[in-house]
Amino acid sequence: MAELRVFLLLSLAIMPVFSINSHHGCRAVMRFGPHYIRATTFRMEAIVQVRKLIGFCCAAAFLGLGLTALDSSAESPLASSNVQTKTPRKTGDAPASEDPVRLVREVVYNELHDHDTHGYWKYWIERQSGKGSHTDAQVETPDGPVTRAQLVNGQPLSADARAEEDQRINQLLASRSEQAKHRKEYAEDEHRIGRILALLPDAFVYEPAEEQLMSEGLCYHLRFRPNPAYPTHSIESRIFHAMAGDLWVSAKNKRLVRLDGKLQENVDFGYGILGRLYKDGWFRLERTHVSAGNGGDWKTQRLEVHMIGRAILFKTIARETSEVRGGFTPVPSGLTLQEAAWLVGKPVSLPVTQPASIRVGR
């Protein structure tokens, strides 16, 4: 049907041109007087014949395209559309002989549409680095999370450190520009995560799924490697596409449970002059089901990122992140930043034991 619409528009646009040109041509010839009356009459008749011929050709082509379109639409109602109209398969279906890419697409669909129904939560985040541990409390809001430091190396904050936290949060609440910046950074993080998840179905080649029992119940385990036919157009996609690893999916909920990736080769930027990420860097993401029901909310409970690289000729850079989250407690939806700032100052169930020290290999 698209071809019909295009052709119809072109026909409507072209035909008046012939009419105008013919009309002006006749008037121009008749101005020269009786010496050209016979030539003018002959020319008018020729123009009429040409216009009839053009009209006939347009009608024939229009009819031919219409029949072709009807035939093709009868064979496949969706032949002219690439839009995926299928409804994701119900949770709990067996993966027997299932296309692993289809399974990954369902998982990505569920993750990207998580914000349609997800709740908001309060929890603690513990980050480990070579300098020690740092524990924060965090409350989620539609405008982004509000975070407050709680412990440093397992000890409560000093009076000066608490005063600095009060000043930082009060500055956020008092400044519209700071709040706008906060919302922008939150939105950018969400979009970045979405872009990375969207790469999963097409950027990799998957082996058939295997069932495996994990802490989140029965899962499907898929191994993946880079798809050589996939074109990368951004720094994020280049880094992610250079990885191979493993993906675990909840069999019941079709949600991401764990994702491991490891760089298979060096990733150069500007032919290695601007920077390089070295082979064998790796990451791990683990998620947990924090609310009851077949759907419910899933939250990240562990994140490990261990990358080593070089920036601008010789400066060595290292990204070592070991992050654990817990104590998930639901909070009302639609909290303002002011309400979240008050809530994040209330006591939170902090981790009793420290997680293991950072692993530098995998």
Backbone hydrogen bonds in HBPLUS format (Angstrom, degrees):
<---DONOR---> <-ACCEPTOR-->    atom                        ^
c    i                          cat <-CA-CA->   ^        H-A-AA   ^      H-
h    n   atom  resd res      DA  || num        DHA   H-A  angle D-A-AA Bond
n    s   type  num  typ     dist DA aas  dist angle  dist       angle   num
A0005-ARG N   A0001-MET O   3.07 MM   4  6.40 159.5  2.11 150.9 155.3     1
A0006-VAL N   A0002-ALA O   3.03 MM   4  6.27 164.3  2.06 152.7 156.6     2
A0007-PHE N   A0003-GLU O   2.93 MM   4  6.08 165.9  1.95 149.4 153.6     3
A0008-LEU N   A0004-LEU O   2.89 MM   4  5.99 159.9  1.93 149.8 155.5     4
A0009-LEU N   A0005-ARG O   3.07 MM   4  6.24 161.2  2.11 147.3 151.9     5
A0010-LEU N   A0006-VAL O   3.00 MM   4  6.25 159.9  2.04 150.4 156.2     6
A0011-SER N   A0007-PHE O   2.88 MM   4  6.10 157.1  1.93 150.2 156.4     7
A0012-LEU N   A0008-LEU O   2.98 MM   4  6.21 162.7  2.01 151.9 155.9     8
A0013-ALA N   A0009-LEU O   2.96 MM   4  6.13 141.8  2.11 141.5 152.3     9
A0014-ILE N   A0010-LEU O   2.89 MM   4  6.04 149.1  1.99 149.3 157.1    10
A0015-MET N   A0011-SER O   3.07 MM   4  6.03 175.4  2.07 155.4 156.8    11
A0017-VAL N   A0014-ILE O   2.98 MM   3  5.43 131.3  2.22 112.2 125.5    12
A0019-SER N   A0015-MET O   3.21 MM   4  6.53 161.4  2.25 152.4 157.7    13
A0020-ILE N   A0016-PRO O   2.90 MM   4  6.07 166.9  1.92 154.0 156.3    14
A0021-ASN N   A0017-VAL O   2.97 MM   4  6.09 169.8  1.98 152.6 156.0    15
A0022-SER N   A0018-PHE O   2.93 MM   4  6.01 161.0  1.97 149.0 154.4    16
A0023-HIS N   A0019-SER O   3.00 MM   4  6.15 163.0  2.03 150.5 154.9    17
A0024-HIS N   A0020-ILE O   2.99 MM   4  6.18 174.2  1.99 159.0 160.2    18
A0025-GLY N   A0021-ASN O   2.89 MM   4  5.96 148.3  1.99 142.4 152.2    19
A0026-CYS N   A0022-SER O   3.01 MM   4  6.24 157.1  2.06 151.1 155.6    20
A0027-ARG N   A0023-HIS O   3.06 MM   4  6.38 166.9  2.08 153.1 156.3    21
A0028-ALA N   A0024-HIS O   2.94 MM   4  6.04 154.8  2.00 145.0 151.9    22
A0029-VAL N   A0025-GLY O   3.14 MM   4  6.35 155.2  2.20 146.3 152.0    23
A0030-MET N   A0026-CYS O   3.06 MM   4  6.28 159.4  2.10 153.8 159.3    24
A0032-PHE N   A0029-VAL O   3.24 MM   3  5.91 158.2  2.29 115.6 121.0    25
A0033-GLY N   A0030-MET O   3.37 MM   3  5.96 169.7  2.39 114.1 117.1    26
A0036-TYR N   A0033-GLY O   3.19 MM   3  6.07 161.6  2.23 120.2 125.2    27
A0037-ILE N   A0034-PRO O   3.20 MM   3  4.97 172.4  2.21 104.9 106.2    28
A0040-THR N   A0036-TYR O   2.75 MM   4  5.86 153.6  1.81 149.0 157.3    29
A0041-THR N   A0037-ILE O   2.91 MM   4  6.15 162.2  1.94 153.1 157.3    30
A0042-PHE N   A0038-ARG O   2.99 MM   4  6.19 162.8  2.02 149.2 154.1    31
A0043-ARG N   A0039-ALA O   2.84 MM   4  6.04 156.7  1.89 146.3 153.1    32
A0044-MET N   A0040-THR O   2.85 MM   4  6.10 156.6  1.90 151.7 158.1    33
A0045-GLU N   A0041-THR O   3.02 MM   4  6.29 159.6  2.06 149.8 154.8    34
A0046-ALA N   A0042-PHE O   2.95 MM   4  6.26 154.2  2.01 146.6 154.2    35
A0047-ILE N   A0043-ARG O   2.87 MM   4  6.11 159.6  1.91 151.7 157.0    36
A0048-VAL N   A0044-MET O   2.98 MM   4  6.20 159.3  2.02 148.7 154.1    37
A0049-GLN N   A0045-GLU O   3.04 MM   4  6.31 156.7  2.09 146.4 152.2    38
A0050-VAL N   A0046-ALA O   2.90 MM   4  6.21 158.6  1.95 151.1 157.2    39
A0051-ARG N   A0047-ILE O   2.85 MM   4  6.11 160.7  1.88 153.4 158.6    40
A0052-LYS N   A0048-VAL O   2.95 MM   4  6.21 153.4  2.02 146.4 153.6    41
A0053-LEU N   A0049-GLN O   2.93 MM   4  6.21 157.1  1.98 149.7 155.8    42
A0054-ILE N   A0050-VAL O   2.88 MM   4  6.16 161.8  1.91 154.7 159.2    43
A0055-GLY N   A0051-ARG O   2.93 MM   4  6.07 162.7  1.96 147.9 153.0    44
A0056-PHE N   A0052-LYS O   2.92 MM   4  6.14 154.3  1.99 146.3 153.2    45
A0057-CYS N   A0053-LEU O   2.97 MM   4  6.25 160.4  2.00 150.4 155.3    46
A0058-CYS N   A0054-ILE O   2.90 MM   4  6.14 163.1  1.93 155.1 159.6    47
A0059-ALA N   A0055-GLY O   2.97 MM   4  6.13 161.8  2.00 147.9 152.9    48
A0060-ALA N   A0056-PHE O   2.91 MM   4  6.12 158.7  1.95 149.3 155.4    49
A0061-ALA N   A0057-CYS O   2.90 MM   4  6.08 166.3  1.92 152.5 156.3    50
A0062-PHE N   A0058-CYS O   2.85 MM   4  5.96 160.5  1.88 148.6 154.8    51
A0063-LEU N   A0059-ALA O   2.91 MM   4  6.09 161.1  1.95 148.5 153.0    52
A0064-GLY N   A0060-ALA O   2.86 MM   4  6.09 159.7  1.90 150.0 156.1    53
A0065-LEU N   A0061-ALA O   2.89 MM   4  6.10 165.0  1.91 154.6 157.9    54
A0066-GLY N   A0062-PHE O   2.96 MM   4  6.13 152.3  2.04 142.8 151.2    55
A0067-LEU N   A0063-LEU O   2.98 MM   4  6.27 158.7  2.03 151.8 156.0    56
A0068-THR N   A0064-GLY O   3.02 MM   4  6.25 160.8  2.05 148.5 154.1    57
A0069-ALA N   A0065-LEU O   2.86 MM   4  6.05 161.4  1.89 151.2 156.1    58
A0070-LEU N   A0066-GLY O   2.95 MM   4  6.17 156.2  2.00 146.9 153.5    59
A0071-ASP N   A0067-LEU O   2.93 MM   4  6.15 158.6  1.98 150.1 155.5    60
A0072-SER N   A0068-THR O   2.96 MM   4  6.22 166.2  1.98 153.1 156.5    61
A0073-SER N   A0069-ALA O   2.88 MM   4  6.02 156.3  1.94 147.3 154.3    62
A0074-ALA N   A0070-LEU O   2.95 MM   4  6.08 144.3  2.08 141.7 151.1    63
A0075-GLU N   A0071-ASP O   3.16 MM   4  6.47 145.6  2.28 144.1 152.7    64
A0076-SER N   A0072-SER O   3.04 MM   4  6.30 161.3  2.07 151.2 155.6    65
A0079-ALA N   A0076-SER O   3.03 MM   3  5.11 163.2  2.06 119.5 118.2    66
A0081-SER N   A0078-LEU O   3.14 MM   3  5.29 166.2  2.16 113.7 115.5    67
A0092-GLY N   A0251-ALA O   3.18 MM 159  5.63 140.2  2.35 150.0 144.9    68
A0098-GLU N   A0095-PRO O   2.92 MM   3  5.13 157.1  1.98 138.2 131.5    69
A0102-ARG N   A0099-ASP O   3.06 MM   3  5.35 124.0  2.39 104.2 117.7    70
A0103-LEU N   A0099-ASP O   3.25 MM   4  6.66 154.4  2.32 149.7 156.8    71
A0104-VAL N   A0100-PRO O   2.97 MM   4  6.25 157.9  2.02 148.3 153.9    72
A0105-ARG N   A0101-VAL O   2.88 MM   4  6.13 153.5  1.95 146.5 154.0    73
A0106-GLU N   A0102-ARG O   3.07 MM   4  6.36 153.1  2.14 147.4 153.7    74
A0107-VAL N   A0103-LEU O   3.10 MM   4  6.43 155.0  2.16 147.3 154.0    75
A0108-VAL N   A0104-VAL O   2.90 MM   4  6.15 166.0  1.92 156.6 159.9    76
A0109-TYR N   A0105-ARG O   2.86 MM   4  6.03 158.6  1.91 147.6 154.0    77
A0110-ASN N   A0106-GLU O   3.01 MM   4  6.25 161.1  2.05 146.7 151.0    78
A0111-GLU N   A0107-VAL O   2.92 MM   4  6.20 156.9  1.98 151.3 158.0    79
A0112-LEU N   A0108-VAL O   2.85 MM   4  5.99 167.2  1.87 156.8 159.9    80
A0113-HIS N   A0109-TYR O   3.04 MM   4  6.14 139.8  2.20 143.2 153.5    81
A0114-ASP N   A0111-GLU O   3.21 MM   3  5.09 160.9  2.25 104.4 106.8    82
A0116-ASP N   A0113-HIS O   3.13 MM   3  5.60 160.0  2.17 112.2 118.4    83
A0117-THR N   A0114-ASP O   3.24 MM   3  6.03 152.6  2.32 119.2 124.1    84
A0118-HIS N   A0114-ASP O   2.97 MM   4  5.77 136.5  2.17 152.9 165.9    85
A0331-VAL N   A0120-TYR O   2.91 MM 211  5.57 162.0  1.94 138.9 138.0    86
A0140-GLU N   A0121-TRP O   3.05 MM  19  5.62 155.6  2.11 148.0 155.8    87
A0122-LYS N   A0329-THR O   2.75 MM 207  5.12 156.0  1.81 148.7 157.1    88
A0329-THR N   A0122-LYS O   2.83 MM 207  5.12 151.5  1.91 151.8 160.2    89
A0123-TYR N   A0138-GLN O   3.03 MM  15  5.58 153.5  2.11 151.9 160.3    90
A0138-GLN N   A0123-TYR O   2.87 MM  15  5.58 155.9  1.92 167.9 175.0    91
A0124-TRP N   A0326-GLY O   2.99 MM 202  5.64 164.1  2.01 155.9 160.6    92
A0326-GLY N   A0124-TRP O   3.19 MM 202  5.64 152.9  2.27 145.8 151.8    93
A0125-ILE N   A0136-ASP O   2.85 MM  11  5.23 157.0  1.91 147.6 153.2    94
A0136-ASP N   A0125-ILE O   2.86 MM  11  5.23 159.8  1.90 150.4 155.7    95
A0126-GLU N   A0324-VAL O   2.81 MM 198  5.26 173.0  1.81 164.1 166.5    96
A0324-VAL N   A0126-GLU O   2.92 MM 198  5.26 159.9  1.97 148.0 154.5    97
A0127-ARG N   A0134-HIS O   2.90 MM   7  5.29 170.0  1.91 153.1 154.2    98
A0134-HIS N   A0127-ARG O   2.90 MM   7  5.29 144.8  2.03 147.1 157.7    99
A0128-GLN N   A0322-SER O   2.86 MM 194  5.27 160.5  1.90 155.0 161.7   100
A0129-SER N   A0132-GLY O   2.88 MM   3  5.33 149.2  1.98 148.1 158.4   101
A0132-GLY N   A0129-SER O   3.08 MM   3  5.33 167.0  2.10 111.7 115.8   102
A0153-ASN N   A0133-SER O   2.82 MM  20  4.69 160.6  1.86 130.4 135.8   103
A0135-THR N   A0151-LEU O   2.95 MM  16  4.92 172.9  1.96 139.0 141.3   104
A0150-GLN N   A0135-THR O   2.80 MM  15  5.60 164.7  1.82 158.4 155.6   105
A0151-LEU N   A0135-THR O   3.12 MM  16  4.92 163.6  2.15 132.8 137.2   106
A0137-ALA N   A0148-ARG O   2.86 MM  11  5.36 164.9  1.88 154.4 156.8   107
A0148-ARG N   A0137-ALA O   2.91 MM  11  5.36 156.1  1.96 154.7 160.9   108
A0139-VAL N   A0146-VAL O   2.98 MM   7  5.34 157.2  2.03 146.2 153.2   109
A0146-VAL N   A0139-VAL O   2.85 MM   7  5.34 158.7  1.89 152.9 158.6   110
A0144-GLY N   A0141-THR O   3.08 MM   3  5.17 162.0  2.11 114.1 114.8   111
A0152-VAL N   A0155-GLN O   2.84 MM   3  5.29 156.5  1.89 150.2 155.7   112
A0155-GLN N   A0152-VAL O   3.07 MM   3  5.29 165.5  2.09 110.8 115.2   113
A0162-ARG N   A0158-SER O   2.96 MM   4  6.25 155.6  2.02 151.9 158.4   114
A0163-ALA N   A0159-ALA O   3.04 MM   4  6.25 153.0  2.11 144.6 151.8   115
A0164-GLU N   A0160-ASP O   3.01 MM   4  6.30 150.4  2.10 145.4 153.3   116
A0165-GLU N   A0161-ALA O   3.07 MM   4  6.36 151.5  2.15 144.6 151.8   117
A0166-ASP N   A0162-ARG O   2.96 MM   4  6.25 157.5  2.01 148.9 154.9   118
A0167-GLN N   A0163-ALA O   2.98 MM   4  6.21 159.4  2.02 148.1 153.3   119
A0168-ARG N   A0164-GLU O   2.97 MM   4  6.16 158.2  2.02 146.5 152.3   120
A0169-ILE N   A0165-GLU O   3.04 MM   4  6.23 167.3  2.06 154.6 156.9   121
A0170-ASN N   A0166-ASP O   2.91 MM   4  6.01 162.3  1.94 150.0 155.8   122
A0171-GLN N   A0167-GLN O   2.96 MM   4  6.04 149.4  2.05 143.5 151.4   123
A0172-LEU N   A0168-ARG O   3.20 MM   4  6.49 149.0  2.30 140.0 147.7   124
A0173-LEU N   A0169-ILE O   3.03 MM   4  6.36 157.8  2.08 151.1 156.8   125
A0174-ALA N   A0170-ASN O   2.95 MM   4  6.05 140.7  2.11 143.2 153.3   126
A0175-SER N   A0171-GLN O   3.17 MM   4  6.02 132.3  2.41 142.0 150.2   127
A0179-GLN N   A0175-SER O   3.08 MM   4  6.35 153.7  2.15 142.4 149.7   128
A0180-ALA N   A0176-ARG O   2.86 MM   4  6.10 154.8  1.93 147.7 154.6   129
A0181-LYS N   A0177-SER O   2.94 MM   4  6.13 156.9  1.99 144.5 150.8   130
A0182-HIS N   A0178-GLU O   2.85 MM   4  6.04 152.6  1.93 143.4 151.5   131
A0183-ARG N   A0179-GLN O   2.90 MM   4  6.19 159.7  1.95 150.6 154.8   132
A0184-LYS N   A0180-ALA O   2.93 MM   4  6.11 156.6  1.98 146.4 153.3   133
A0185-GLU N   A0181-LYS O   2.94 MM   4  6.15 165.4  1.96 153.4 156.4   134
A0186-TYR N   A0182-HIS O   3.05 MM   4  6.22 156.1  2.11 145.0 151.9   135
A0187-ALA N   A0183-ARG O   2.90 MM   4  6.10 161.5  1.93 150.1 154.9   136
A0188-GLU N   A0184-LYS O   2.89 MM   4  6.11 158.8  1.94 151.8 157.8   137
A0189-ASP N   A0185-GLU O   3.00 MM   4  6.19 154.1  2.07 143.9 150.5   138
A0190-GLU N   A0186-TYR O   3.03 MM   4  6.31 159.3  2.07 149.2 154.7   139
A0191-HIS N   A0187-ALA O   2.91 MM   4  6.16 161.3  1.95 152.2 157.1   140
A0192-ARG N   A0188-GLU O   2.88 MM   4  6.02 153.4  1.95 144.9 152.6   141
A0193-ILE N   A0189-ASP O   3.02 MM   4  6.26 160.9  2.06 150.6 154.8   142
A0194-GLY N   A0190-GLU O   2.98 MM   4  6.24 157.0  2.04 145.1 152.1   143
A0195-ARG N   A0191-HIS O   2.85 MM   4  6.13 154.0  1.92 149.9 156.2   144
A0196-ILE N   A0192-ARG O   3.06 MM   4  6.33 159.0  2.11 149.3 154.5   145
A0197-LEU N   A0193-ILE O   2.94 MM   4  6.19 167.0  1.96 155.7 159.1   146
A0198-ALA N   A0194-GLY O   2.94 MM   4  6.06 152.4  2.02 144.9 152.7   147
A0199-LEU N   A0196-ILE O   3.08 MM   3  5.36 148.6  2.19 104.4 113.7   148
A0200-LEU N   A0197-LEU O   3.07 MM   3  5.58 148.1  2.17 113.3 121.4   149
A0203-ALA N   A0199-LEU O   2.89 MM   4  5.40 162.0  1.92 172.7 172.3   150
A0227-ASN N   A0203-ALA O   2.90 MM  24  5.34 159.1  1.95 136.1 129.9   151
A0205-VAL N   A0225-ARG O   2.80 MM  20  5.41 160.5  1.84 158.0 164.8   152
A0225-ARG N   A0205-VAL O   3.06 MM  20  5.41 143.1  2.20 141.9 153.2   153
A0207-GLU N   A0223-ARG O   2.95 MM  16  5.51 157.6  2.00 158.7 163.8   154
A0210-GLU N   A0221-HIS O   2.96 MM  11  5.04 151.9  2.04 132.4 141.4   155
A0221-HIS N   A0210-GLU O   2.65 MM  11  5.04 167.9  1.67 152.0 156.4   156
A0212-GLN N   A0219-CYS O   2.79 MM   7  5.22 151.3  1.87 151.9 154.7   157
A0219-CYS N   A0212-GLN O   2.79 MM   7  5.22 154.2  1.85 145.6 154.6   158
A0214-MET N   A0217-GLY O   2.97 MM   3  5.20 171.6  1.98 135.6 138.3   159
A0217-GLY N   A0214-MET O   2.95 MM   3  5.20 155.4  2.01 117.9 118.7   160
A0251-ALA N   A0218-LEU O   2.97 MM  33  5.72 168.4  1.98 143.4 144.1   161
A0220-TYR N   A0249-VAL O   2.78 MM  29  5.11 153.3  1.85 145.5 154.0   162
A0249-VAL N   A0220-TYR O   2.92 MM  29  5.11 152.7  2.00 140.5 149.6   163
A0222-LEU N   A0247-LEU O   2.77 MM  25  5.12 169.2  1.78 157.9 161.8   164
A0247-LEU N   A0222-LEU O   2.76 MM  25  5.12 153.8  1.82 155.7 164.0   165
A0224-PHE N   A0245-GLY O   2.95 MM  21  5.49 167.1  1.97 143.0 145.8   166
A0245-GLY N   A0224-PHE O   3.05 MM  21  5.49 160.0  2.09 137.3 142.3   167
A0230-TYR N   A0227-ASN O   3.04 MM   3  5.58 168.4  2.06 121.5 125.0   168
A0238-ARG N   A0234-SER O   2.97 MM   4  6.17 153.2  2.04 146.5 154.2   169
A0239-ILE N   A0235-ILE O   3.04 MM   4  6.27 163.5  2.07 155.3 158.5   170
A0240-PHE N   A0236-GLU O   2.96 MM   4  6.12 175.8  1.96 157.7 159.1   171
A0241-HIS N   A0237-SER O   2.82 MM   4  5.64 156.6  1.88 141.7 149.0   172
A0242-ALA N   A0239-ILE O   3.22 MM   3  5.40 141.5  2.38 100.1 110.7   173
A0243-MET N   A0240-PHE O   3.21 MM   3  5.64 156.9  2.26 116.4 118.3   174
A0264-GLN N   A0242-ALA O   2.90 MM  22  5.94 172.4  1.90 162.6 162.4   175
A0244-ALA N   A0262-LYS O   3.08 MM  18  5.57 151.5  2.17 142.0 146.0   176
A0262-LYS N   A0244-ALA O   2.91 MM  18  5.57 144.4  2.03 147.9 158.4   177
A0246-ASP N   A0260-ASP O   3.05 MM  14  5.19 140.3  2.21 126.8 138.7   178
A0260-ASP N   A0246-ASP O   2.91 MM  14  5.19 172.7  1.92 158.1 160.5   179
A0248-TRP N   A0258-ARG O   2.86 MM  10  5.06 168.2  1.88 154.5 153.6   180
A0257-VAL N   A0248-TRP O   2.99 MM   9  5.45 168.7  2.01 148.9 147.3   181
A0258-ARG N   A0248-TRP O   3.36 MM  10  5.06 162.1  2.40 129.8 129.3   182
A0250-SER N   A0255-ARG O   2.88 MM   5  5.29 168.7  1.89 156.3 158.5   183
A0254-LYS N   A0250-SER O   2.84 MM   4  5.02 139.1  2.01 135.0 141.7   184
A0287-ARG N   A0257-VAL O   2.85 MM  30  4.98 165.3  1.88 144.4 143.9   185
A0259-LEU N   A0285-LEU O   2.86 MM  26  5.15 149.9  1.95 147.0 154.7   186
A0285-LEU N   A0259-LEU O   2.91 MM  26  5.15 151.8  1.99 143.4 152.5   187
A0261-GLY N   A0283-PHE O   3.16 MM  22  5.50 164.2  2.19 146.8 148.5   188
A0283-PHE N   A0261-GLY O   2.98 MM  22  5.50 151.4  2.06 152.8 156.6   189
A0263-LEU N   A0281-GLY O   2.81 MM  18  5.38 165.4  1.83 162.6 167.5   190
A0280-ASP N   A0263-LEU O   3.09 MM  17  4.91 162.3  2.12 124.6 129.4   191
A0267-VAL N   A0277-LEU O   2.88 MM  10  5.06 158.7  1.92 144.4 151.7   192
A0277-LEU N   A0267-VAL O   2.87 MM  10  5.06 157.5  1.92 141.3 148.3   193
A0269-PHE N   A0275-GLY O   2.92 MM   6  5.10 154.2  1.99 149.8 143.0   194
A0274-LEU N   A0269-PHE O   3.09 MM   5  5.48 133.2  2.32 147.9 155.9   195
A0273-ILE N   A0270-GLY O   2.98 MM   3  5.42 159.1  2.03 119.9 121.3   196
A0313-LEU N   A0273-ILE O   3.31 MM  40  5.75 154.8  2.38 158.0 165.1   197
A0312-ILE N   A0274-LEU O   2.79 MM  38  4.61 173.3  1.80 126.8 125.2   198
A0276-ARG N   A0310-ARG O   2.73 MM  34  5.16 140.7  1.88 148.8 155.7   199
A0310-ARG N   A0276-ARG O   2.74 MM  34  5.16 147.6  1.84 147.1 157.1   200
A0278-TYR N   A0308-ILE O   2.94 MM  30  5.93 173.4  1.94 160.7 162.9   201
A0282-TRP N   A0306-HIS O   2.99 MM  24  5.43 149.4  2.09 142.5 144.9   202
A0306-HIS N   A0282-TRP O   2.86 MM  24  5.43 165.8  1.88 179.9 175.1   203
A0284-ARG N   A0304-GLU O   2.76 MM  20  4.95 148.2  1.85 140.6 145.5   204
A0304-GLU N   A0284-ARG O   2.83 MM  20  4.95 162.1  1.86 150.4 154.1   205
A0286-GLU N   A0302-ARG O   2.96 MM  16  5.09 164.6  1.98 151.4 150.3   206
A0301-GLN N   A0286-GLU O   2.86 MM  15  5.78 157.9  1.91 141.0 148.6   207
A0302-ARG N   A0286-GLU O   3.32 MM  16  5.09 152.5  2.40 139.2 134.2   208
A0288-THR N   A0299-LYS O   2.82 MM  11  5.52 157.6  1.87 154.4 160.1   209
A0299-LYS N   A0288-THR O   2.93 MM  11  5.52 156.7  1.99 156.1 159.2   210
A0290-VAL N   A0297-ASP O   2.91 MM   7  5.73 154.5  1.98 150.5 158.7   211
A0325-ARG N   A0301-GLN O   2.96 MM  24  4.59 160.9  1.99 122.7 124.1   212
A0303-LEU N   A0323-GLU O   2.84 MM  20  5.07 153.7  1.91 147.1 151.2   213
A0323-GLU N   A0303-LEU O   2.86 MM  20  5.07 165.9  1.88 154.7 158.8   214
A0305-VAL N   A0321-THR O   2.88 MM  16  4.89 156.7  1.93 137.3 142.6   215
A0321-THR N   A0305-VAL O   2.75 MM  16  4.89 164.2  1.78 149.1 153.9   216
A0307-MET N   A0319-ARG O   2.94 MM  12  5.05 161.1  1.98 140.0 145.9   217
A0319-ARG N   A0307-MET O   2.78 MM  12  5.05 164.5  1.80 149.5 155.0   218
A0309-GLY N   A0317-ILE O   2.86 MM   8  5.21 170.0  1.87 155.0 154.4   219
A0317-ILE N   A0309-GLY O   2.93 MM   8  5.21 165.6  1.95 126.1 130.9   220
A0311-ALA N   A0315-LYS O   2.78 MM   4  5.32 164.6  1.80 158.6 162.0   221
A0314-PHE N   A0312-ILE O   2.95 MM   2  6.12 117.5  2.35 116.7 100.7   222
A0340-ALA N   A0336-THR O   2.95 MM   4  6.19 159.4  1.99 150.7 156.7   223
A0341-ALA N   A0337-LEU O   2.87 MM   4  6.02 150.0  1.96 144.3 152.5   224
A0342-TRP N   A0338-GLN O   3.13 MM   4  6.41 149.9  2.22 142.8 150.0   225
A0343-LEU N   A0339-GLU O   2.97 MM   4  6.22 155.9  2.03 144.6 151.8   226
A0344-VAL N   A0340-ALA O   2.79 MM   4  5.92 155.5  1.85 153.0 158.5   227
A0345-GLY N   A0342-TRP O   3.35 MM   3  5.53 144.4  2.49  98.2 107.8   228
A0346-LYS N   A0343-LEU O   3.07 MM   3  5.44 160.3  2.11 110.7 116.9   229
